[in-house]
Amino acid sequence: LYKSVKSKDRLLQYTSKGHPVKLDEAISEVIGLVNGSKLGVVGSARSTVEELHLLNLLCQKTKAKKFIRGHFGEDDGILLSADRTPNLRGALATGFSKTYPKNNLSDLNRALIKKQFDCLLVVHEDLLDGQVEEESLQGVKVIYMGTHRNSTSQLAHLVMPTLTSFEKSGSFINRGFFAQSFEQAVPGPAGLLPDALIFCKILEELDMGKRFSSDLKEIWKEMSKKTNSVFKGIGFSDLQKNPVLIDGSKWENLPFVEKKALHYDPPVRIAESAGS
């Protein structure tokens, strides 16, 4: 925890073209960049359920195309999951992603080569590490939201530092489709805001006159209102008492990478049961 929070690579200043700016100036610049642009948004399975919900709203408002990357490794069959991110199920449940992600962003790279975007909003991901070629980003304005410096923050037009999961509250949906809340463990750096509040400020500028709440209970109330929502009847206060099982049957045939482990039995996919 200490190494992540106190890292020398930690982003602590809003910057535009390498120059420090205030939060309000950064928000205004985001609006100027995304309005009327061909926008692509790279979300993250490291983001919370609430953040992914708000980011999905932002994509709807801007008609942005969405991308998300998986981060996969070896499964130890006990506690270490092959999915190295905490909230891939949250990306599915919130509607940010409708498909199971690849272990790279090669689809985005192909779209960039075809000049499909002139602006990218990148949240907690490193484009070059995800097989996006630097040459394909020429002429593209990149807005980076993240906690630490990387190759994407270095080439970004606008950098907006964010909080680590230790410095905020929220929820993740684990590999068993249990929604679990967590509480802020340590204070964040002075002047930095939670991702959810930043997304709300951007949404309010995009949709003048409408208020968006970053309150976790209000976000869950909004998510539960959607027709056929898997969050229907569930409030954030329920998660604070105990983990809540989300109906994951809609995604049971996706190629989840996790294997049988302690406290986890992967679902039998329809194609597999039909062939047995």
C-alpha positions in Angstrom: 0.0 0.0 0.0 2.7 2.5 1.0 4.7 1.9 -2.2 1.7 2.6 -4.4 0.4 5.6 -2.5 3.9 7.2 -1.9 5.5 6.2 -5.2 7.9 8.8 -6.8 5.9 8.2 -10.0 2.6 9.3 -8.3 0.7 12.0 -10.3 -0.2 14.9 -8.1 -0.8 17.8 -10.4 -3.4 18.6 -13.1 -1.4 19.5 -16.2 -2.1 20.7 -19.8 0.7 20.3 -22.3 3.0 19.8 -19.3 2.0 23.0 -17.5 0.1 23.0 -14.2 -3.6 24.0 -14.3 -6.4 24.1 -11.7 -9.1 21.5 -11.6 -11.8 23.8 -13.1 -9.4 24.7 -15.9 -8.8 21.0 -16.6 -12.5 20.2 -16.6 -13.1 23.1 -19.1 -10.3 21.8 -21.3 -11.8 18.3 -21.2 -15.1 19.7 -22.5 -13.3 21.6 -25.2 -11.5 18.5 -26.4 -14.4 16.1 -26.4 -17.2 18.3 -27.7 -17.6 17.7 -31.4 -14.7 15.3 -31.5 -14.4 11.7 -32.7 -14.0 10.4 -29.1 -12.7 7.0 -27.9 -12.8 6.1 -24.3 -10.5 3.5 -22.7 -12.1 2.3 -19.4 -10.5 0.1 -16.8 -11.5 -3.0 -14.9 -9.6 -1.5 -12.0 -12.3 1.2 -11.7 -15.1 0.8 -9.3 -18.7 -0.1 -10.2 -19.8 3.5 -9.5 -17.0 5.0 -11.7 -17.8 2.6 -14.6 -21.5 3.6 -14.4 -20.6 7.3 -14.6 -18.0 6.7 -17.3 -20.6 4.8 -19.3 -23.0 7.8 -19.0 -20.2 10.0 -20.3 -19.8 7.8 -23.3 -23.5 7.9 -24.0 -23.5 11.7 -23.8 -20.5 12.1 -26.1 -21.4 9.1 -28.4 -17.9 7.8 -27.7 -16.7 4.3 -28.6 -15.7 2.3 -25.6 -12.6 0.1 -25.1 -11.4 -2.0 -22.2 -8.4 -4.2 -21.7 -8.1 -7.4 -19.7 -5.1 -8.1 -17.5 -4.5 -11.9 -17.2 -1.9 -14.1 -15.7 -1.6 -17.6 -14.1 -4.3 -18.9 -11.7 -2.9 -20.5 -8.5 -6.1 -22.5 -7.8 -6.3 -21.0 -4.3 -6.6 -17.2 -4.0 -4.7 -15.7 -6.9 -7.0 -15.2 -9.8 -6.0 -15.4 -13.5 -7.9 -12.1 -13.9 -5.5 -9.6 -12.3 -8.2 -6.8 -12.2 -10.7 -6.5 -9.4 -13.8 -5.4 -11.3 -14.1 -6.9 -14.8 -17.6 -8.2 -13.8 -18.4 -4.6 -12.8 -17.5 -3.4 -16.3 -20.0 -6.0 -17.7 -22.7 -5.3 -15.1 -22.7 -1.6 -15.6 -22.9 -1.9 -19.4 -19.5 -0.3 -20.0 -18.4 -3.5 -21.8 -20.7 -5.9 -23.6 -18.0 -8.4 -24.5 -15.1 -10.2 -22.7 -11.9 -8.1 -23.2 -8.7 -9.2 -24.8 -5.4 -8.9 -23.0 -4.5 -5.9 -25.2 -5.9 -2.8 -27.0 -5.1 -4.0 -30.5 -8.7 -3.2 -31.6 -8.1 0.4 -30.6 -4.8 0.5 -32.4 -6.5 -0.6 -35.7 -9.2 2.0 -35.2 -6.5 4.7 -34.7 -4.7 3.6 -37.9 -8.0 4.2 -39.7 -8.2 7.7 -38.2 -11.5 6.9 -36.4 -10.6 9.1 -33.4 -9.1 12.5 -32.9 -9.4 12.4 -29.1 -9.0 9.7 -26.5 -10.0 9.7 -22.8 -7.8 7.0 -21.1 -8.6 5.9 -17.6 -6.0 3.9 -15.6 -4.5 2.2 -18.6 -1.2 2.5 -20.5 -1.9 2.6 -24.2 1.6 1.6 -25.4 1.7 -1.3 -22.9 -1.6 -2.4 -24.4 -0.2 -2.7 -28.0 -1.2 0.7 -29.2 1.5 2.0 -31.4 2.8 5.5 -30.7 2.7 6.3 -34.4 -1.0 5.7 -34.5 -1.6 8.4 -31.9 -0.2 11.1 -34.1 -2.8 14.0 -34.3 -4.8 12.5 -31.5 -5.4 14.5 -28.3 -5.1 12.2 -25.3 -6.7 12.9 -21.9 -5.2 10.7 -19.2 -6.8 10.0 -15.8 -4.6 7.9 -13.6 -2.6 7.6 -10.4 1.0 7.1 -11.7 3.2 8.3 -14.5 3.5 6.0 -17.5 4.1 6.3 -21.2 0.5 7.5 -21.8 0.7 10.2 -19.2 3.9 11.4 -20.8 2.4 11.8 -24.2 -1.0 13.1 -23.0 -2.3 16.5 -23.9 -4.1 16.7 -20.5 -3.3 14.8 -17.3 -5.8 14.4 -14.5 -4.4 12.7 -11.4 -6.8 10.4 -9.5 -6.9 8.4 -6.3 -5.8 4.9 -5.6 -8.4 2.4 -4.4 -7.0 2.8 -0.8 -7.9 6.5 -0.9 -11.6 6.2 -1.8 -14.7 4.2 -1.1 -16.7 2.2 -3.6 -17.5 -1.4 -4.8 -16.2 -4.1 -7.0 -17.9 -7.3 -8.3 -15.6 -10.3 -7.8 -15.2 -13.4 -9.9 -18.2 -15.1 -8.1 -20.4 -12.1 -9.1 -20.6 -10.9 -5.5 -20.7 -7.1 -5.2 -18.5 -6.0 -2.3 -18.1 -2.6 -0.9 -14.9 -1.1 0.5 -14.1 1.9 2.5 -11.4 4.6 2.2 -8.3 3.4 4.2 -6.0 6.4 3.9 -6.4 10.1 2.9 -5.6 11.0 -0.6 -3.1 13.7 -1.7 -4.3 17.3 -1.1 -6.2 18.7 -4.0 -7.1 15.4 -5.7 -10.7 14.2 -6.1 -12.2 10.8 -6.5 -12.8 9.7 -10.1 -16.5 9.6 -9.6 -16.6 13.3 -8.6 -14.5 14.2 -11.7 -16.8 12.3 -14.0 -19.8 14.1 -12.4 -18.2 17.5 -13.0 -17.6 16.6 -16.6 -21.1 15.3 -17.1 -22.6 18.4 -15.6 -20.6 20.5 -18.1 -21.8 18.3 -21.0 -25.4 18.3 -19.8 -25.9 21.9 -18.6 -28.6 22.2 -16.0 -28.6 18.6 -14.9 -27.0 17.5 -11.6 -25.0 14.3 -11.2 -24.3 12.9 -7.8 -21.1 11.1 -6.8 -22.7 9.9 -3.6 -22.4 6.1 -3.7 -25.9 5.4 -2.4 -27.4 7.8 -5.1 -25.4 6.1 -7.8 -26.7 2.7 -6.8 -30.3 4.1 -6.7 -29.8 5.3 -10.3 -28.4 2.0 -11.5 -31.3 0.1 -10.0 -33.8 2.1 -11.9 -32.8 0.8 -15.3 -35.1 -1.7 -17.0 -33.8 -5.3 -16.5 -31.0 -3.9 -14.3 -29.0 -6.6 -12.4 -28.8 -4.0 -9.6 -32.6 -3.8 -9.2 -33.6 -4.0 -5.5 -30.0 -3.5 -4.3 -28.6 -0.5 -2.5 -25.1 0.5 -1.6 -26.1 0.2 2.1 -26.8 -3.5 1.4 -23.2 -4.0 0.3 -22.0 -2.3 3.4 -23.6 -5.0 5.5 -22.7 -8.1 3.5 -21.5 -8.9 -0.1 -24.5 -9.2 -2.4 -24.8 -11.8 -5.2 -25.5 -10.2 -8.6 -27.3 -12.3 -11.2 -24.5 -13.1 -13.6 -26.4 -15.6 -15.8 -26.4 -13.1 -18.7 -22.6 -13.6 -19.0 -22.3 -17.2 -18.1 -21.2 -18.2 -21.6 -18.3 -15.7 -21.7 -14.8 -17.2 -21.7 -13.8 -16.2 -18.2 -10.2 -17.1 -17.5 -10.5 -18.1 -13.9 -10.2 -21.8 -12.9 -11.6 -23.6 -9.9 -10.2 -22.2 -6.7 -10.7 -21.9 -3.0 -14.3 -20.5 -2.6 -14.8 -20.3 -6.4 -16.3 -22.8 -8.9 -16.5 -21.4 -12.4 -19.8 -21.7 -14.2 -20.1 -24.4 -16.9 -20.5 -22.6 -20.2 -23.4 -23.6 -22.4 -21.2 -24.6 -25.3 -19.2 -26.9 -23.0 -22.2 -28.6 -21.5 -23.7 -29.2 -24.9 -20.5 -30.9 -26.1 -20.1 -33.2 -23.1 
